[in-house]
């Protein structure tokens, strides 16, 4: 799975927010269940609320005809009529449906069990056509269906209205709190992304809170310290090994020089030279990775280039090659003279190794803080270009020439000076490597 595919996964903030929303929904469902269960255990309260709800439908109506009202859903034998306010009068309903207490009417509800359900009857005070009247209602039903309007009304009035804003406020508060808690993680993520593998001394800033994030950041910093220590040990080992190998290789060179001339002696000299070059490159690489040099001293690129050409000229002449040095003006920068000398040396060695026959190697310096090394070899193909500066990459490993370190060392040393290296295939064939540094004043 690639990094882009991994980044498409849900964020921690989204996961927490989703869980909070689900928890709020479950809480609402649980609250609804409790309300339904509570009312199911109180049939008398349901009956009272149901009659009050039916009376509210008629309350304030302009129509005195009660036949327009159908009563609760799934109800049978629905009956509604007005009752005289004084039960002592000869109202028809007074005799047919007497109140438990004789005298002035008041709200009352009666629930009776039947063989196949229940009967609910009662009186409520309503205002019809602007006049206050007493309304008698009676109906029969079975099951929970007639109570559905009451339950819905209770859920709206006592669950939905208070619960929805409260739940939304709680959810928003939790989301805001979670976002604040996750801010240290976001800052730590940004600092991790800014970590430079070339500067292993960098560490992530430890937040003061929360403790879990602080613990995680400290663990990452400890891992970086262990990694830095391991890399230091590896660089030290590489540098020490390369340094220790230089002496036996020099002794071997002297011993080979004392052998009588012949093909075997020439082969041994070639092998020794390649081993010496590899050891020098390993030492250069270790020093470049460790930045074991200061880059603040003024450096004259022309002078360093002349020294490199002077040192490598004997090997070039022995191979029947010419080193052509061109000075195009002032070229100064701030850096480390020996490190820049190694850039020259590796580029010239690389040109000598890959250019054919007796073609010349051209070194041009300036104008400005830059220089280039050109050969007249086969050039660089488009497919080889992206791999050119990878360490230990070689186009043809069967030749046994080099270890694929030279150009990687050049790039690392140039970057250590704040510079860069580029290549091109100039007209006339071959390859040209251009190294550019910051100017002396800007460095």
LOLUM-116635 format. One record per residue (C-alpha): x negated, y negated, z negated; residue number from 1. Coordinates in pm, 1 decimal, padded with zeros to 6 digits. Each point is the difference from the previous one (the first is absolute). Example, Ala and Ser with C-alpha at 12.3 -4.5 7.8 and 13.67 -1.06 7.14 Angstrom:
<nodes>
px / py / pz / num
-01230.0 / 00450.0 / -00780.0 / 1;
-00137.0 / -00344.0 / 00066.0 / 2;
</nodes>
This chain:
<nodes>
px / py / pz / num
00000.0 / 00000.0 / 00000.0 / 1;
-00140.1 / -00334.9 / 00102.6 / 2;
-00015.9 / -00307.7 / -00220.7 / 3;
00277.5 / -00167.3 / 00202.0 / 4;
00226.3 / 00302.6 / -00048.1 / 5;
-00068.8 / 00001.3 / -00372.8 / 6;
00079.8 / -00372.4 / -00026.1 / 7;
00347.7 / 00067.4 / 00144.0 / 8;
00102.0 / 00182.5 / -00317.0 / 9;
00220.4 / -00170.6 / -00260.3 / 10;
-00174.0 / -00245.0 / -00229.2 / 11;
00000.7 / 00041.9 / -00377.0 / 12;
00214.4 / -00313.2 / -00030.3 / 13;
00255.7 / 00142.9 / 00240.2 / 14;
00007.5 / 00332.7 / -00182.6 / 15;
00053.8 / -00165.1 / -00338.6 / 16;
00263.6 / -00239.8 / 00138.3 / 17;
00183.1 / 00291.4 / 00165.7 / 18;
-00001.4 / 00200.2 / -00321.2 / 19;
00130.9 / -00298.0 / -00194.8 / 20;
00282.9 / -00043.7 / 00251.1 / 21;
00087.8 / 00371.0 / -00021.3 / 22;
-00008.5 / -00015.0 / -00378.6 / 23;
00233.4 / -00303.1 / 00003.1 / 24;
00239.4 / 00183.7 / 00232.3 / 25;
-00001.8 / 00309.2 / -00221.4 / 26;
00066.0 / -00221.0 / -00301.1 / 27;
00302.0 / -00151.2 / 00176.9 / 28;
00133.0 / 00345.6 / 00094.7 / 29;
-00045.9 / 00117.2 / -00358.4 / 30;
00183.9 / -00305.7 / -00129.0 / 31;
00287.4 / 00066.5 / 00239.0 / 32;
00015.7 / 00361.4 / -00113.4 / 33;
00013.1 / -00104.8 / -00365.5 / 34;
00286.9 / -00242.8 / 00068.0 / 35;
00199.3 / 00262.1 / 00190.2 / 36;
-00060.6 / 00260.8 / -00267.8 / 37;
00095.3 / -00241.1 / -00280.9 / 38;
00329.3 / -00097.1 / 00162.9 / 39;
00072.8 / 00363.1 / 00080.5 / 40;
-00002.8 / 00070.4 / -00372.0 / 41;
00244.2 / -00285.6 / -00072.6 / 42;
00321.0 / 00060.7 / 00199.9 / 43;
00197.1 / -00250.3 / -00209.6 / 44;
-00247.1 / -00277.7 / 00081.8 / 45;
00018.7 / 00094.6 / 00367.2 / 46;
00378.9 / -00019.7 / -00013.7 / 47;
-00006.6 / -00343.9 / -00161.7 / 48;
-00251.9 / -00133.4 / 00250.7 / 49;
00196.3 / 00149.1 / 00290.4 / 50;
00325.1 / -00172.8 / -00100.0 / 51;
-00183.8 / -00326.9 / -00059.5 / 52;
-00159.8 / 00027.9 / 00345.5 / 53;
00340.3 / 00063.6 / 00164.9 / 54;
00149.4 / -00293.6 / -00188.1 / 55;
-00287.2 / -00223.0 / 00116.1 / 56;
00092.7 / 00082.7 / 00360.5 / 57;
00345.5 / -00149.2 / -00060.9 / 58;
-00109.3 / -00280.2 / -00230.7 / 59;
00016.4 / -00333.4 / 00177.8 / 60;
00201.4 / 00142.1 / 00289.5 / 61;
00260.8 / -00217.9 / 00172.3 / 62;
00214.4 / 00302.5 / 00075.8 / 63;
00254.2 / 00118.6 / -00253.7 / 64;
00079.4 / 00318.3 / 00195.3 / 65;
-00188.4 / 00278.9 / -00179.0 / 66;
00055.4 / 00246.0 / 00284.6 / 67;
-00300.8 / -00160.3 / 00176.4 / 68;
-00236.7 / 00162.8 / -00251.6 / 69;
-00079.0 / 00368.0 / 00050.4 / 70;
-00170.5 / 00074.4 / -00330.2 / 71;
-00323.7 / 00195.8 / -00062.6 / 72;
-00134.9 / 00234.5 / 00269.9 / 73;
00123.3 / 00359.2 / -00007.0 / 74;
00274.6 / -00095.3 / -00245.4 / 75;
00358.3 / 00137.4 / 00010.0 / 76;
00329.0 / -00129.5 / -00130.8 / 77;
-00129.3 / -00357.0 / -00008.0 / 78;
00245.5 / -00235.0 / -00163.8 / 79;
-00026.7 / -00367.9 / -00094.5 / 80;
00258.2 / -00244.4 / -00128.5 / 81;
00034.0 / -00318.1 / -00202.1 / 82;
00095.9 / 00021.0 / -00364.5 / 83;
00183.9 / -00258.9 / -00204.5 / 84;
-00228.7 / -00167.3 / -00248.8 / 85;
00250.4 / 00066.5 / -00282.3 / 86;
00054.4 / 00371.9 / -00035.3 / 87;
00304.8 / -00070.3 / -00204.4 / 88;
00173.4 / -00115.8 / 00314.5 / 89;
00183.6 / 00239.1 / 00221.4 / 90;
-00270.7 / 00037.7 / 00259.4 / 91;
00028.9 / 00323.4 / 00188.9 / 92;
-00362.2 / 00091.9 / -00054.5 / 93;
00029.5 / -00072.7 / -00368.8 / 94;
00229.3 / 00292.4 / -00039.5 / 95;
-00160.9 / 00231.0 / 00250.6 / 96;
-00362.1 / -00062.1 / -00111.4 / 97;
00009.0 / -00116.1 / -00360.4 / 98;
-00307.5 / -00152.9 / -00158.0 / 99;
-00148.1 / 00166.0 / -00311.2 / 100;
00076.7 / -00321.6 / -00190.6 / 101;
00326.1 / -00181.6 / 00042.1 / 102;
-00034.8 / -00374.1 / 00036.3 / 103;
-00206.1 / -00222.7 / 00223.4 / 104;
-00185.1 / 00181.9 / 00281.1 / 105;
-00377.3 / 00050.7 / 00001.4 / 106;
-00254.5 / 00186.9 / 00211.8 / 107;
00010.9 / 00372.2 / -00063.1 / 108;
-00105.0 / 00321.7 / 00175.8 / 109;
00121.0 / 00357.1 / -00040.5 / 110;
-00165.2 / 00307.9 / 00152.5 / 111;
00193.0 / 00326.8 / 00000.1 / 112;
-00115.1 / 00343.5 / 00107.3 / 113;
00213.5 / 00186.2 / 00248.6 / 114;
-00013.8 / 00359.4 / 00114.4 / 115;
-00171.3 / -00106.2 / 00325.9 / 116;
-00171.0 / -00324.7 / -00090.2 / 117;
00086.3 / -00303.3 / -00203.0 / 118;
00239.8 / -00293.7 / -00024.2 / 119;
-00112.2 / -00352.0 / -00079.3 / 120;
00236.5 / -00278.2 / -00091.6 / 121;
-00035.4 / -00342.0 / -00156.0 / 122;
00075.7 / -00369.9 / 00004.5 / 123;
-00216.9 / -00292.0 / 00104.7 / 124;
00051.5 / -00376.1 / 00006.4 / 125;
-00026.6 / -00146.6 / 00353.3 / 126;
00068.2 / -00329.0 / 00174.3 / 127;
00228.5 / 00041.4 / 00301.4 / 128;
00096.1 / -00301.1 / 00215.5 / 129;
-00129.4 / -00231.2 / -00272.6 / 130;
00209.6 / 00164.9 / -00272.4 / 131;
-00134.8 / 00218.1 / -00280.6 / 132;
00179.8 / 00332.9 / -00008.8 / 133;
-00040.6 / 00342.3 / -00153.6 / 134;
-00063.4 / 00284.6 / 00236.1 / 135;
00074.5 / 00362.0 / -00076.5 / 136;
-00195.4 / 00261.4 / 00200.6 / 137;
00014.6 / 00376.7 / 00008.3 / 138;
-00153.5 / 00266.3 / 00222.5 / 139;
-00109.6 / 00360.7 / -00000.2 / 140;
-00321.1 / 00151.0 / 00131.0 / 141;
-00258.9 / 00268.5 / -00036.3 / 142;
-00379.7 / 00027.5 / -00002.8 / 143;
-00238.5 / -00291.4 / 00021.9 / 144;
00127.3 / -00153.4 / 00326.6 / 145;
00239.1 / -00255.8 / -00156.3 / 146;
-00283.1 / -00129.8 / -00217.4 / 147;
-00237.3 / -00067.0 / 00290.7 / 148;
00085.0 / -00374.4 / 00019.5 / 149;
-00065.1 / -00036.0 / -00372.9 / 150;
-00333.4 / 00177.1 / 00021.5 / 151;
-00104.3 / -00205.8 / 00302.1 / 152;
00102.3 / -00320.5 / -00173.5 / 153;
-00194.1 / 00095.6 / -00313.0 / 154;
-00307.6 / 00087.7 / 00204.5 / 155;
00014.3 / -00337.6 / 00172.6 / 156;
00071.5 / -00204.3 / -00311.2 / 157;
-00217.3 / 00177.0 / -00256.8 / 158;
-00267.0 / 00179.3 / 00206.2 / 159;
-00061.2 / -00159.9 / 00338.7 / 160;
00029.0 / -00366.4 / -00094.2 / 161;
-00239.1 / 00012.8 / -00298.4 / 162;
-00218.2 / 00284.5 / 00127.8 / 163;
-00080.4 / -00125.0 / 00351.7 / 164;
-00153.6 / -00336.0 / -00096.3 / 165;
-00167.3 / 00151.4 / -00304.7 / 166;
-00146.5 / 00283.2 / 00207.8 / 167;
-00117.2 / -00238.5 / 00271.5 / 168;
-00163.9 / -00225.9 / -00256.2 / 169;
-00165.4 / 00297.0 / -00166.3 / 170;
-00117.5 / 00134.0 / 00336.9 / 171;
-00139.1 / -00338.1 / 00106.7 / 172;
-00174.0 / -00043.6 / -00333.8 / 173;
-00156.4 / 00346.7 / 00021.7 / 174;
-00112.4 / -00059.0 / 00358.2 / 175;
-00156.3 / -00331.4 / -00099.6 / 176;
-00169.0 / 00164.1 / -00298.9 / 177;
-00129.6 / 00289.7 / 00211.4 / 178;
-00134.9 / -00240.5 / 00260.2 / 179;
-00192.0 / -00188.8 / -00267.5 / 180;
-00134.3 / 00323.5 / -00145.4 / 181;
-00117.3 / 00111.5 / 00345.9 / 182;
-00177.8 / -00329.2 / 00077.8 / 183;
-00327.0 / 00119.6 / -00162.7 / 184;
00014.1 / 00308.7 / 00221.4 / 185;
00040.0 / -00217.1 / 00310.1 / 186;
-00295.0 / -00215.9 / -00104.6 / 187;
-00207.7 / 00311.7 / -00066.4 / 188;
00097.6 / 00136.2 / 00343.9 / 189;
-00112.0 / -00325.4 / 00166.1 / 190;
-00333.0 / 00010.5 / -00185.1 / 191;
-00055.0 / 00364.0 / 00098.9 / 192;
00062.9 / -00091.4 / 00364.7 / 193;
-00263.1 / -00274.5 / -00031.3 / 194;
-00263.9 / 00234.8 / -00139.7 / 195;
-00309.6 / 00002.4 / 00217.8 / 196;
-00168.8 / 00339.1 / 00035.0 / 197;
-00323.3 / -00189.1 / 00053.6 / 198;
00031.6 / -00163.8 / -00341.8 / 199;
00075.4 / 00273.0 / -00251.1 / 200;
-00047.3 / -00238.5 / -00291.8 / 201;
00350.2 / -00143.6 / 00047.0 / 202;
00266.8 / 00103.5 / -00250.5 / 203;
00376.8 / -00047.5 / -00031.5 / 204;
00122.4 / -00263.0 / -00243.6 / 205;
00161.8 / 00164.0 / -00302.7 / 206;
00346.7 / -00142.7 / -00079.8 / 207;
00098.8 / -00062.7 / -00359.4 / 208;
00330.8 / 00179.9 / 00041.5 / 209;
00168.0 / 00238.2 / 00047.8 / 210;
-00217.1 / 00258.2 / -00168.6 / 211;
00061.7 / 00269.6 / 00264.1 / 212;
-00126.3 / -00225.3 / 00279.0 / 213;
-00299.6 / -00106.1 / -00209.8 / 214;
-00084.7 / 00365.1 / -00064.1 / 215;
00025.8 / 00079.3 / 00371.9 / 216;
-00222.1 / -00294.9 / 00097.8 / 217;
-00259.6 / 00100.2 / -00259.1 / 218;
-00000.4 / 00355.4 / 00135.6 / 219;
-00053.8 / -00132.6 / 00354.0 / 220;
-00284.4 / -00223.0 / -00122.2 / 221;
-00162.0 / 00298.2 / -00172.7 / 222;
00029.5 / 00197.2 / 00322.6 / 223;
-00163.9 / -00288.0 / 00189.3 / 224;
-00283.6 / -00005.8 / -00254.8 / 225;
-00056.5 / 00373.4 / 00045.5 / 226;
00010.0 / -00040.2 / 00377.8 / 227;
-00244.7 / -00290.6 / -00017.8 / 228;
-00232.0 / 00205.5 / -00218.6 / 229;
00019.1 / 00296.4 / 00239.3 / 230;
-00070.1 / -00219.7 / 00300.9 / 231;
-00294.5 / -00159.6 / -00178.9 / 232;
-00142.2 / 00341.8 / -00078.9 / 233;
00045.9 / 00109.3 / 00360.9 / 234;
-00164.8 / -00314.6 / 00136.5 / 235;
-00283.9 / 00034.0 / -00245.4 / 236;
-00050.9 / 00363.3 / 00094.8 / 237;
00000.5 / -00082.2 / 00372.0 / 238;
-00245.4 / -00284.9 / -00045.3 / 239;
-00231.3 / 00200.8 / -00228.0 / 240;
00008.9 / 00303.1 / 00229.0 / 241;
-00079.0 / -00212.6 / 00305.3 / 242;
-00277.5 / -00181.3 / -00183.3 / 243;
-00158.0 / 00324.1 / -00123.1 / 244;
00009.5 / 00150.7 / 00349.5 / 245;
-00199.4 / -00282.5 / 00154.2 / 246;
-00328.1 / 00106.4 / -00163.5 / 247;
00001.7 / 00366.2 / 00114.2 / 248;
00103.9 / -00113.2 / 00347.8 / 249;
-00296.1 / -00240.4 / 00013.9 / 250;
-00234.7 / 00279.9 / -00110.2 / 251;
00153.7 / 00227.4 / 00260.8 / 252;
-00059.8 / -00265.8 / 00263.5 / 253;
-00369.8 / -00012.8 / -00088.7 / 254;
-00024.9 / 00378.2 / 00012.3 / 255;
00171.1 / 00014.7 / 00340.2 / 256;
-00237.2 / -00268.3 / 00136.2 / 257;
-00294.7 / 00230.2 / -00082.9 / 258;
00138.7 / 00285.3 / 00210.1 / 259;
-00140.7 / 00052.9 / 00348.7 / 260;
00202.7 / -00161.4 / 00274.4 / 261;
00265.0 / 00216.0 / 00159.1 / 262;
00370.8 / 00060.7 / 00035.1 / 263;
00031.9 / 00134.2 / -00352.8 / 264;
-00167.9 / -00309.0 / -00146.8 / 265;
00224.3 / -00228.9 / 00207.0 / 266;
00311.2 / 00188.7 / -00113.6 / 267;
-00104.9 / -00026.3 / -00365.1 / 268;
-00068.3 / -00372.8 / 00040.7 / 269;
00346.2 / -00051.6 / 00150.4 / 270;
00168.9 / 00192.7 / -00279.7 / 271;
-00195.2 / -00189.6 / -00264.1 / 272;
00087.0 / -00333.7 / 00156.1 / 273;
00371.0 / 00091.8 / 00007.0 / 274;
-00011.3 / 00111.4 / -00364.0 / 275;
-00179.7 / -00319.2 / -00097.8 / 276;
00261.3 / -00206.5 / 00181.7 / 277;
00280.5 / 00190.2 / -00171.8 / 278;
-00158.8 / -00051.6 / -00342.8 / 279;
-00041.7 / -00371.3 / 00067.3 / 280;
00363.0 / -00022.1 / 00107.6 / 281;
00115.8 / 00179.6 / -00315.1 / 282;
-00198.0 / -00245.1 / -00209.6 / 283;
00143.1 / -00293.1 / 00196.3 / 284;
00351.2 / 00139.3 / -00040.3 / 285;
-00035.6 / 00047.1 / -00375.6 / 286;
-00131.5 / -00353.0 / -00044.2 / 287;
00270.6 / -00144.0 / 00224.2 / 288;
00278.9 / 00176.8 / -00191.1 / 289;
-00143.6 / -00108.2 / -00333.4 / 290;
-00063.9 / -00354.7 / 00124.4 / 291;
-00339.0 / 00029.3 / -00160.2 / 292;
-00111.5 / -00337.4 / 00133.0 / 293;
00081.9 / -00368.8 / -00030.7 / 294;
00140.6 / -00181.8 / 00300.7 / 295;
-00059.6 / -00359.6 / -00101.0 / 296;
-00350.0 / -00067.2 / 00134.9 / 297;
-00055.7 / -00189.0 / 00329.1 / 298;
-00092.5 / 00238.7 / 00283.2 / 299;
-00142.4 / -00088.9 / 00340.6 / 300;
00148.0 / 00256.6 / 00241.0 / 301;
-00266.7 / -00077.9 / 00263.3 / 302;
-00283.8 / 00073.7 / -00238.1 / 303;
00160.5 / 00321.7 / -00125.2 / 304;
00067.9 / 00109.3 / 00357.9 / 305;
-00364.9 / -00053.4 / 00098.9 / 306;
-00112.2 / 00212.5 / -00297.6 / 307;
00235.9 / 00281.0 / 00099.4 / 308;
-00118.8 / -00005.3 / 00361.2 / 309;
-00365.1 / -00003.7 / -00111.9 / 310;
00052.3 / 00301.9 / -00225.1 / 311;
00195.3 / 00203.7 / 00255.6 / 312;
-00204.7 / -00097.8 / 00306.5 / 313;
-00258.0 / 00284.1 / -00033.8 / 314;
00275.1 / 00264.9 / 00000.9 / 315;
00166.9 / -00167.6 / 00297.1 / 316;
-00319.8 / -00029.8 / 00197.3 / 317;
-00084.8 / 00362.5 / -00076.7 / 318;
00331.5 / 00095.0 / 00157.3 / 319;
-00069.9 / -00217.4 / 00304.5 / 320;
00256.8 / -00260.6 / -00102.7 / 321;
-00016.0 / -00379.6 / -00022.2 / 322;
00146.6 / -00213.9 / -00278.8 / 323;
00103.6 / -00338.2 / 00139.4 / 324;
00049.0 / -00270.1 / -00262.8 / 325;
00181.2 / -00326.2 / 00083.6 / 326;
00030.3 / -00301.3 / -00233.8 / 327;
00295.5 / -00225.6 / 00088.7 / 328;
-00027.3 / -00252.2 / -00278.6 / 329;
00032.8 / -00045.7 / -00372.5 / 330;
00162.6 / 00300.0 / -00165.2 / 331;
00010.1 / -00013.9 / -00379.4 / 332;
00233.4 / 00146.1 / -00261.2 / 333;
00002.3 / 00085.7 / -00366.9 / 334;
-00066.1 / 00359.9 / -00088.2 / 335;
-00263.1 / 00258.2 / -00078.3 / 336;
-00292.2 / 00012.7 / 00240.5 / 337;
-00078.9 / 00370.3 / -00045.2 / 338;
00365.5 / 00099.4 / 00046.9 / 339;
00024.5 / -00202.4 / 00322.3 / 340;
-00328.2 / 00156.1 / 00112.9 / 341;
00164.6 / 00342.1 / -00041.5 / 342;
00286.5 / -00116.9 / 00224.0 / 343;
-00251.3 / -00085.2 / 00273.8 / 344;
-00184.7 / 00326.0 / -00049.4 / 345;
00307.6 / 00222.0 / 00015.4 / 346;
00137.8 / -00169.7 / 00309.9 / 347;
-00334.0 / 00021.7 / 00182.3 / 348;
-00044.5 / 00365.6 / -00107.5 / 349;
00349.2 / 00072.9 / 00124.7 / 350;
-00076.4 / -00162.8 / 00338.0 / 351;
-00327.4 / 00191.1 / 00034.0 / 352;
00180.3 / 00326.8 / -00075.4 / 353;
00289.3 / -00043.3 / 00242.5 / 354;
-00139.5 / -00200.6 / 00295.3 / 355;
-00158.0 / 00214.9 / 00273.7 / 356;
-00336.6 / -00011.2 / 00176.1 / 357;
-00219.6 / -00305.5 / -00023.7 / 358;
00280.3 / -00258.4 / -00012.8 / 359;
-00070.7 / -00300.5 / -00224.1 / 360;
00164.1 / -00090.6 / -00330.4 / 361;
00102.2 / -00366.9 / -00016.2 / 362;
00020.8 / -00186.1 / -00332.2 / 363;
00156.2 / -00346.4 / 00013.3 / 364;
00018.6 / -00235.2 / -00301.1 / 365;
00210.3 / -00316.8 / -00022.8 / 366;
00119.4 / -00252.1 / 00057.5 / 367;
00150.4 / -00004.4 / -00347.5 / 368;
-00000.7 / 00277.9 / -00261.4 / 369;
00031.7 / 00292.5 / 00238.3 / 370;
-00208.8 / 00248.4 / 00193.6 / 371;
00060.9 / 00287.4 / 00240.4 / 372;
-00169.7 / 00319.3 / 00112.3 / 373;
00067.2 / 00132.7 / 00348.1 / 374;
-00096.5 / 00322.8 / 00172.7 / 375;
00055.3 / 00126.3 / 00354.1 / 376;
00145.7 / 00336.1 / -00093.1 / 377;
00337.8 / 00149.2 / 00091.3 / 378;
00198.3 / -00260.5 / -00194.4 / 379;
00290.5 / 00063.1 / -00236.0 / 380;
00327.3 / 00155.5 / 00114.3 / 381;
00341.2 / -00114.1 / -00121.8 / 382;
00053.3 / 00326.7 / -00185.9 / 383;
-00335.5 / -00024.0 / -00180.2 / 384;
00039.6 / -00365.1 / -00101.3 / 385;
00229.3 / 00050.5 / -00305.2 / 386;
-00228.1 / 00274.2 / -00138.4 / 387;
-00327.8 / -00175.2 / 00064.9 / 388;
-00056.1 / -00129.9 / -00353.5 / 389;
00125.1 / 00307.9 / -00182.9 / 390;
-00268.4 / 00159.0 / -00212.9 / 391;
-00139.4 / 00331.3 / 00126.0 / 392;
00189.8 / -00030.9 / 00328.1 / 393;
-00193.2 / 00112.2 / 00305.3 / 394;
00134.8 / 00031.0 / 00349.8 / 395;
-00215.0 / 00300.2 / 00084.0 / 396;
-00112.0 / 00205.7 / -00298.3 / 397;
-00176.9 / 00256.3 / 00213.8 / 398;
-00291.5 / -00236.6 / 00067.6 / 399;
-00105.6 / 00000.4 / -00366.1 / 400;
-00105.1 / -00364.8 / 00024.4 / 401;
00089.5 / -00216.1 / -00298.3 / 402;
00262.2 / 00048.7 / -00270.3 / 403;
00251.2 / -00262.8 / 00107.5 / 404;
-00095.3 / -00240.0 / -00278.9 / 405;
-00174.7 / -00286.0 / 00178.8 / 406;
00299.1 / -00202.6 / 00117.7 / 407;
00188.0 / 00064.0 / -00324.0 / 408;
-00292.7 / -00141.6 / -00194.5 / 409;
-00014.6 / -00303.1 / 00230.0 / 410;
00370.9 / -00072.2 / -00052.0 / 411;
-00025.1 / 00040.8 / -00378.4 / 412;
-00305.4 / -00229.2 / -00024.7 / 413;
00162.0 / -00261.9 / 00223.4 / 414;
00318.4 / 00002.0 / -00209.1 / 415;
-00205.3 / -00027.8 / -00319.5 / 416;
-00126.8 / -00332.9 / 00141.2 / 417;
00349.2 / -00116.0 / 00091.8 / 418;
-00072.7 / 00069.7 / 00366.3 / 419;
00129.8 / 00236.9 / 00264.7 / 420;
-00115.5 / 00215.1 / 00290.7 / 421;
00164.1 / 00043.5 / 00338.7 / 422;
-00090.0 / 00178.2 / 00322.1 / 423;
00060.2 / -00045.6 / 00370.1 / 424;
-00092.2 / 00154.8 / 00330.9 / 425;
-00174.1 / -00284.2 / 00187.9 / 426;
-00035.4 / -00026.6 / 00374.6 / 427;
-00290.1 / 00203.3 / 00127.9 / 428;
00074.7 / 00296.5 / -00226.8 / 429;
-00098.2 / 00099.5 / -00348.9 / 430;
00134.3 / -00105.2 / -00337.5 / 431;
-00046.8 / -00321.8 / -00193.3 / 432;
00043.4 / -00034.6 / -00376.9 / 433;
00053.5 / -00351.8 / -00137.4 / 434;
-00052.6 / -00075.2 / -00369.6 / 435;
00140.4 / -00327.2 / -00131.3 / 436;
-00067.5 / -00157.1 / -00342.1 / 437;
00140.9 / -00302.9 / -00181.2 / 438;
-00195.5 / -00316.4 / 00063.0 / 439;
-00261.1 / -00110.9 / -00252.7 / 440;
00215.3 / -00294.4 / -00114.0 / 441;
00319.0 / 00206.5 / -00033.6 / 442;
-00160.0 / 00293.4 / -00172.2 / 443;
</nodes>
